[in-house]
Amino acid sequence: MALDRFSAQAADYARYRIDYPAALYEWLLPQVGRRARAWDCATGNGQVAVVLADYFARVDATDLSENQLAQAVPRSNIHYQPARAEQTPFPDQHFDLITVAQAVHWFEPAAYHQEVRRVSRPGAVLAEWGYGLVRVSPEIDPLIEHFYRATMGPYWDANRWHIDDEYARIPFPGTEVQRAHFAVRRRWSAEWFLQYLRTWSSVQKYHKQHGEDPVGALAEEVSRRWQAGEREVIFPVFARAGRIE
């Protein structure tokens, strides 16, 4: 069953998490022959759904977290509703495109794949993507790497490690699979970056168990190495897409 790890920090998630580059959509959308209906599964605050709404007559966007959906940007042709990835209210053979961003690793694969096959029109496209550990600079990256793997390591759900190997251990239910890589580049202050770290599910789990913010212990050294002003931060994005026959 899909896990909800982001309701508690839904507002911060909407503010501090990245969106996805135009190049990803330029790669994906030409693969979709018909653009009547799209389903953005595990939509979170609707980042992907809002983009798809410019290209599809109707977008259905679902998420396990009603708190996340409350942060979503409304559009006249987007219908947001709570639903699990493995069980939805949609009719059979309904969608031309299904997208899942940074969430497949939370699903129960067999049930999710069964649902994808049920609601896909013949020849529909399924696209899944995610992003790995952020990179900043040679001075700062070792701090983040240690925080990610050592400090937060015991607090990540086991599912998280599917991100590190780009879903290589998660089966894909489609054919004609294409893979691609992209990069999201942003300019952030140290404070913004630290707030982003606080949206990690592992950080929230640590805080819940110990009653303290683990990012606080990292903040002074990150800020010292960051120095004043903004730095470029880079998120590596991986994607895969294929047809559901």
VMD Tcl script that draws the C-alpha trace (Angstrom):
set ca {
  {0.00 0.00 0.00}
  {1.21 3.52 -0.75}
  {2.60 5.38 2.24}
  {1.78 8.95 3.27}
  {4.98 10.65 4.40}
  {4.21 14.23 3.42}
  {0.90 15.38 4.95}
  {2.52 16.88 8.03}
  {4.75 19.23 6.01}
  {2.38 19.85 3.10}
  {2.68 23.65 3.11}
  {6.49 23.59 3.28}
  {6.58 20.87 0.63}
  {4.62 23.10 -1.73}
  {6.93 26.02 -1.05}
  {10.39 24.46 -0.97}
  {10.25 21.44 -3.30}
  {11.37 21.77 -6.90}
  {9.26 21.60 -10.03}
  {10.45 19.83 -13.17}
  {12.29 21.17 -16.21}
  {10.65 22.03 -19.52}
  {13.04 19.60 -21.21}
  {11.33 16.69 -19.44}
  {7.94 17.59 -20.89}
  {9.49 18.26 -24.30}
  {10.80 14.69 -24.18}
  {7.57 13.16 -22.88}
  {4.68 14.85 -24.66}
  {5.63 13.91 -28.25}
  {5.32 10.27 -27.16}
  {1.59 10.77 -26.42}
  {-0.53 10.46 -29.53}
  {-3.90 11.43 -28.05}
  {-4.36 14.18 -25.47}
  {-7.88 13.93 -24.16}
  {-7.32 12.74 -20.56}
  {-4.29 12.49 -18.29}
  {-3.94 11.14 -14.76}
  {-1.25 12.61 -12.51}
  {-0.91 9.97 -9.80}
  {0.48 11.04 -6.41}
  {0.16 14.64 -7.57}
  {1.19 16.17 -4.23}
  {0.51 19.89 -4.63}
  {-0.25 19.55 -8.33}
  {3.08 20.65 -9.83}
  {2.85 18.23 -12.75}
  {-0.92 18.42 -13.13}
  {-0.75 22.17 -13.73}
  {1.68 21.66 -16.61}
  {-0.38 18.84 -18.13}
  {-3.48 21.03 -18.00}
  {-1.99 23.14 -20.81}
  {-1.91 20.09 -23.10}
  {-4.86 17.86 -22.14}
  {-8.58 18.51 -22.21}
  {-8.91 17.08 -18.67}
  {-6.41 16.14 -15.99}
  {-7.34 13.96 -13.03}
  {-4.90 14.41 -10.16}
  {-4.91 12.12 -7.13}
  {-2.94 11.85 -3.93}
  {-3.10 9.90 -0.70}
  {-2.69 13.13 1.28}
  {-5.63 15.51 1.50}
  {-3.29 18.04 3.13}
  {-1.14 18.00 0.02}
  {-4.18 18.38 -2.24}
  {-5.26 21.41 -0.22}
  {-2.06 23.14 -1.41}
  {-2.72 22.38 -5.10}
  {-3.17 25.16 -7.65}
  {-6.69 25.08 -9.13}
  {-7.31 24.93 -12.86}
  {-10.66 24.63 -14.59}
  {-9.68 21.38 -16.32}
  {-7.95 19.71 -13.33}
  {-9.98 17.52 -10.99}
  {-8.17 16.84 -7.71}
  {-9.31 14.05 -5.41}
  {-7.85 11.75 -2.76}
  {-7.12 8.22 -3.96}
  {-4.51 5.51 -3.60}
  {-2.39 4.66 -6.62}
  {-3.48 1.04 -6.29}
  {-7.24 1.73 -6.26}
  {-8.93 4.61 -8.07}
  {-12.50 5.56 -9.00}
  {-11.71 5.86 -12.73}
  {-13.40 3.79 -15.45}
  {-11.58 1.23 -17.57}
  {-9.51 2.37 -20.57}
  {-9.82 6.03 -19.62}
  {-6.42 7.77 -19.87}
  {-4.00 8.66 -22.65}
  {-1.16 9.53 -20.26}
  {-0.36 8.57 -16.67}
  {2.41 10.41 -14.82}
  {4.02 9.70 -11.46}
  {6.68 12.08 -10.15}
  {8.92 11.14 -7.20}
  {6.41 8.62 -5.83}
  {6.54 5.19 -7.50}
  {8.82 3.87 -4.76}
  {5.99 4.33 -2.24}
  {3.52 2.10 -4.12}
  {2.73 -1.60 -3.92}
  {3.99 -2.51 -7.42}
  {1.70 -5.38 -8.43}
  {-1.52 -3.62 -7.42}
  {-0.36 -0.31 -8.91}
  {0.54 -1.97 -12.23}
  {-2.83 -3.71 -12.33}
  {-4.59 -0.38 -11.85}
  {-2.45 1.31 -14.51}
  {-3.36 -1.38 -17.03}
  {-7.05 -1.14 -16.13}
  {-7.41 2.62 -16.58}
  {-5.11 3.04 -19.62}
  {-6.44 3.31 -23.13}
  {-4.68 0.94 -25.56}
  {-1.36 2.55 -26.44}
  {-1.45 5.01 -23.54}
  {1.85 6.24 -22.12}
  {3.00 5.73 -18.54}
  {5.78 8.06 -17.40}
  {7.58 7.81 -14.06}
  {10.38 10.01 -12.83}
  {12.26 11.12 -9.76}
  {15.26 13.12 -8.63}
  {18.31 12.17 -6.67}
  {20.43 13.84 -4.01}
  {20.99 17.54 -4.54}
  {24.45 18.86 -5.41}
  {25.78 22.29 -4.47}
  {29.59 22.51 -4.41}
  {32.69 20.48 -3.45}
  {32.70 22.26 -0.09}
  {29.07 21.59 0.78}
  {28.31 18.26 -0.90}
  {30.22 16.10 1.65}
  {28.14 17.61 4.47}
  {24.91 16.79 2.65}
  {26.10 13.30 1.70}
  {26.93 12.50 5.33}
  {23.64 13.94 6.56}
  {21.70 11.97 3.94}
  {23.38 8.59 4.41}
  {24.71 8.53 7.98}
  {22.60 10.92 10.07}
  {19.30 10.34 8.27}
  {20.05 6.82 7.05}
  {18.16 5.01 9.85}
  {15.14 7.27 9.36}
  {14.54 6.76 5.65}
  {11.91 4.21 4.68}
  {13.49 1.29 2.86}
  {11.58 2.37 -0.26}
  {13.78 5.47 -0.50}
  {16.74 3.55 -1.91}
  {14.84 2.97 -5.14}
  {15.60 6.62 -5.87}
  {19.34 6.04 -5.53}
  {19.31 3.36 -8.24}
  {16.80 5.20 -10.44}
  {14.02 2.61 -10.05}
  {16.22 -0.17 -11.47}
  {14.65 -2.66 -9.02}
  {11.04 -1.62 -9.70}
  {9.46 -3.37 -12.70}
  {7.89 -1.27 -15.42}
  {4.56 -2.49 -16.86}
  {4.92 -0.93 -20.32}
  {6.70 -1.62 -23.60}
  {8.87 0.54 -25.88}
  {10.48 1.95 -22.76}
  {12.53 5.10 -23.13}
  {14.81 6.55 -20.48}
  {16.19 10.04 -20.07}
  {18.09 12.27 -17.65}
  {17.67 15.95 -16.91}
  {18.86 18.50 -14.36}
  {16.91 21.01 -12.32}
  {18.98 24.09 -11.52}
  {17.94 26.67 -8.97}
  {19.61 29.54 -7.14}
  {18.93 29.31 -3.43}
  {20.09 30.97 -0.26}
  {21.44 28.83 2.57}
  {18.24 29.39 4.53}
  {16.06 28.26 1.64}
  {18.22 25.18 1.19}
  {17.96 24.27 4.88}
  {14.19 24.66 4.72}
  {14.17 22.27 1.76}
  {16.06 19.69 3.87}
  {13.33 19.98 6.50}
  {10.80 18.66 3.96}
  {12.60 15.29 3.79}
  {10.45 12.47 5.14}
  {13.44 11.20 7.15}
  {13.82 14.58 8.85}
  {10.15 14.58 9.76}
  {10.46 11.06 11.14}
  {13.53 12.03 13.21}
  {11.73 15.08 14.57}
  {8.69 13.01 15.52}
  {10.79 10.41 17.35}
  {13.23 12.74 19.12}
  {11.37 16.02 19.40}
  {14.16 18.03 17.79}
  {15.18 19.30 14.38}
  {18.20 17.40 12.99}
  {18.81 20.10 10.39}
  {19.65 22.52 13.19}
  {22.90 20.72 13.91}
  {23.88 21.08 10.28}
  {22.76 24.65 9.75}
  {25.74 26.57 11.11}
  {28.35 24.70 9.06}
  {26.26 24.75 5.89}
  {25.70 28.50 6.27}
  {29.42 29.11 6.87}
  {30.43 27.22 3.75}
  {27.57 28.68 1.73}
  {28.52 32.26 2.60}
  {26.30 35.22 1.77}
  {23.91 35.31 -1.14}
  {22.66 32.54 -3.38}
  {24.33 29.47 -4.86}
  {23.28 27.20 -7.68}
  {21.81 23.90 -6.52}
  {21.43 21.01 -8.96}
  {18.98 18.12 -8.75}
  {19.61 15.17 -11.10}
  {16.32 13.95 -12.62}
  {15.81 10.48 -14.10}
  {12.77 9.41 -16.12}
  {11.30 6.42 -17.88}
  {8.25 6.14 -20.13}
  {6.59 3.39 -22.13}
  {3.36 2.23 -23.70}
  {0.60 0.30 -21.96}
  {-0.89 -2.08 -24.52}
}
mol new
graphics top color blue
foreach p $ca { graphics top sphere $p radius 0.5 }
foreach p [lrange $ca 0 end-1] q [lrange $ca 1 end] { graphics top cylinder $p $q radius 0.2 }
display resetview
